[in-house]
């Protein structure tokens, strides 16, 4: 007597060996491809920092300038600070410290309520062929009501400092900054990547600027390691959750 398991796969067992192997390979390949795609498209499973946030350094001059003669009062090769600009960052490759003070709070409340009532009454005549009708049997009434309520609250807070470099200076007084900070901890690697557009006039004397003053700001804070992997859902669970109709 066949078991329910054998009865269920009786059609598969009756296939020729070659077709049976092809079907098994196709099923295994499809499962692996689906799992790989779901694993790679998940941003939480990033195993390494994204490219494009490398520091930008000033370009070297094409023609080397001759070294200054000894004994001169002004020696440009030892570095100097402009009288107008001062030490404030304004050129490609200069360092800017971004102070992250992001604090976002969103709340949403929705309440809906409906109510409807209806009544119908007929009074039969007291005399004639319809006098036998009961007045209470001809009365009808109906009603419907709906009451719904929803509430959502989300709070996000990010604080800290990250140093970036000026990657591009534009003619309207703005500049593109980008940079990253990587920290190798005992349980893995963590990194913060930042990019955005700043106005050079908003940079203070200490070359610091608030993240709320930066346009098109993009902040990515993630990491890898055993702790990060333990807090994420496995690829097989994601696969079954994706195809589950419940």
FENJO-V766262 format. One record per residue. N is the residue number from 1. RES is the residue in one letter. D_CENTER is the distance of its C-alpha to the mean C-alpha in Angstrom with 1 decimal. Layout:
<<N & RES & D_CENTER> <N & RES & D_CENTER>>
This chain:
<<1 & X & 55.1> <2 & X & 51.5> <3 & X & 48.7> <4 & X & 45.9> <5 & X & 43.6> <6 & X & 46.3> <7 & X & 47.1> <8 & X & 43.5> <9 & X & 43.3> <10 & X & 46.9> <11 & X & 45.9> <12 & X & 43.8> <13 & X & 46.7> <14 & X & 49.1> <15 & X & 47.3> <16 & X & 48.8> <17 & X & 47.6> <18 & X & 46.2> <19 & X & 44.2> <20 & X & 43.1> <21 & X & 41.7> <22 & X & 39.9> <23 & X & 38.3> <24 & X & 37.2> <25 & X & 35.8> <26 & X & 33.9> <27 & X & 32.4> <28 & X & 31.4> <29 & X & 30.0> <30 & X & 27.9> <31 & X & 26.5> <32 & X & 25.6> <33 & X & 24.1> <34 & X & 21.9> <35 & X & 20.8> <36 & X & 20.2> <37 & X & 18.0> <38 & X & 15.9> <39 & X & 15.7> <40 & X & 14.9> <41 & X & 12.1> <42 & X & 10.1> <43 & X & 7.7> <44 & X & 8.9> <45 & X & 12.3> <46 & X & 12.4> <47 & X & 16.0> <48 & X & 16.4> <49 & X & 15.0> <50 & X & 14.1> <51 & X & 17.2> <52 & X & 17.8> <53 & X & 17.7> <54 & X & 21.3> <55 & X & 23.7> <56 & X & 26.0> <57 & X & 29.7> <58 & X & 32.5> <59 & X & 34.6> <60 & X & 38.0> <61 & X & 41.0> <62 & X & 42.6> <63 & X & 46.0> <64 & X & 46.8> <65 & X & 48.6> <66 & X & 51.8> <67 & X & 51.9> <68 & X & 53.5> <69 & X & 57.0> <70 & X & 57.8> <71 & X & 59.0> <72 & X & 57.0> <73 & X & 55.7> <74 & X & 52.3> <75 & X & 50.4> <76 & X & 47.1> <77 & X & 46.3> <78 & X & 45.8> <79 & X & 43.0> <80 & X & 43.4> <81 & X & 41.7> <82 & X & 42.2> <83 & X & 44.1> <84 & X & 42.0> <85 & X & 38.5> <86 & X & 39.1> <87 & X & 36.6> <88 & X & 33.6> <89 & X & 31.0> <90 & X & 31.6> <91 & X & 31.9> <92 & X & 29.7> <93 & X & 29.1> <94 & X & 29.6> <95 & X & 27.5> <96 & X & 25.5> <97 & X & 24.0> <98 & X & 20.9> <99 & X & 21.0> <100 & X & 17.6> <101 & X & 18.4> <102 & X & 15.2> <103 & X & 16.0> <104 & X & 14.4> <105 & X & 16.1> <106 & X & 16.0> <107 & X & 18.7> <108 & X & 20.0> <109 & X & 23.3> <110 & X & 25.1> <111 & X & 28.7> <112 & X & 30.8> <113 & X & 34.4> <114 & X & 37.1> <115 & X & 40.7> <116 & X & 43.6> <117 & X & 47.2> <118 & X & 50.1> <119 & X & 53.8> <120 & X & 56.7> <121 & X & 60.3> <122 & X & 63.6> <123 & X & 67.0> <124 & X & 69.6> <125 & X & 73.2> <126 & X & 75.7> <127 & X & 78.4> <128 & X & 78.6> <129 & X & 77.3> <130 & X & 73.7> <131 & X & 75.0> <132 & X & 74.2> <133 & X & 70.4> <134 & X & 68.7> <135 & X & 66.8> <136 & X & 64.1> <137 & X & 63.3> <138 & X & 62.4> <139 & X & 59.9> <140 & X & 56.1> <141 & X & 53.0> <142 & X & 49.3> <143 & X & 46.1> <144 & X & 42.3> <145 & X & 39.6> <146 & X & 35.8> <147 & X & 33.8> <148 & X & 30.0> <149 & X & 27.6> <150 & X & 23.9> <151 & X & 22.0> <152 & X & 18.4> <153 & X & 17.4> <154 & X & 14.2> <155 & X & 14.5> <156 & X & 12.4> <157 & X & 14.5> <158 & X & 14.4> <159 & X & 17.8> <160 & X & 19.5> <161 & X & 20.8> <162 & X & 19.9> <163 & X & 22.5> <164 & X & 21.8> <165 & X & 24.3> <166 & X & 25.3> <167 & X & 24.6> <168 & X & 26.3> <169 & X & 28.6> <170 & X & 29.1> <171 & X & 32.2> <172 & X & 31.0> <173 & X & 30.5> <174 & X & 26.7> <175 & X & 25.2> <176 & X & 22.1> <177 & X & 21.0> <178 & X & 18.9> <179 & X & 19.1> <180 & X & 17.8> <181 & X & 19.2> <182 & X & 19.7> <183 & X & 21.2> <184 & X & 23.2> <185 & X & 23.7> <186 & X & 25.9> <187 & X & 23.3> <188 & X & 21.2> <189 & X & 19.4> <190 & X & 16.7> <191 & X & 15.6> <192 & X & 14.2> <193 & X & 13.6> <194 & X & 14.3> <195 & X & 15.5> <196 & X & 16.9> <197 & X & 20.2> <198 & X & 22.7> <199 & X & 26.1> <200 & X & 28.8> <201 & X & 30.8> <202 & X & 28.1> <203 & X & 28.4> <204 & X & 30.9> <205 & X & 33.8> <206 & X & 31.9> <207 & X & 29.3> <208 & X & 26.6> <209 & X & 24.2> <210 & X & 21.8> <211 & X & 18.1> <212 & X & 18.8> <213 & X & 21.3> <214 & X & 19.0> <215 & X & 18.0> <216 & X & 15.0> <217 & X & 13.5> <218 & X & 10.6> <219 & X & 10.1> <220 & X & 8.7> <221 & X & 10.3> <222 & X & 10.9> <223 & X & 14.1> <224 & X & 16.4> <225 & X & 19.7> <226 & X & 21.4> <227 & X & 19.7> <228 & X & 16.2> <229 & X & 17.6> <230 & X & 19.4> <231 & X & 16.5> <232 & X & 14.8> <233 & X & 16.4> <234 & X & 18.9> <235 & X & 18.9> <236 & X & 22.0> <237 & X & 20.7> <238 & X & 17.7> <239 & X & 20.4> <240 & X & 22.7> <241 & X & 20.0> <242 & X & 19.1> <243 & X & 22.9> <244 & X & 23.9> <245 & X & 25.1> <246 & X & 25.1>>
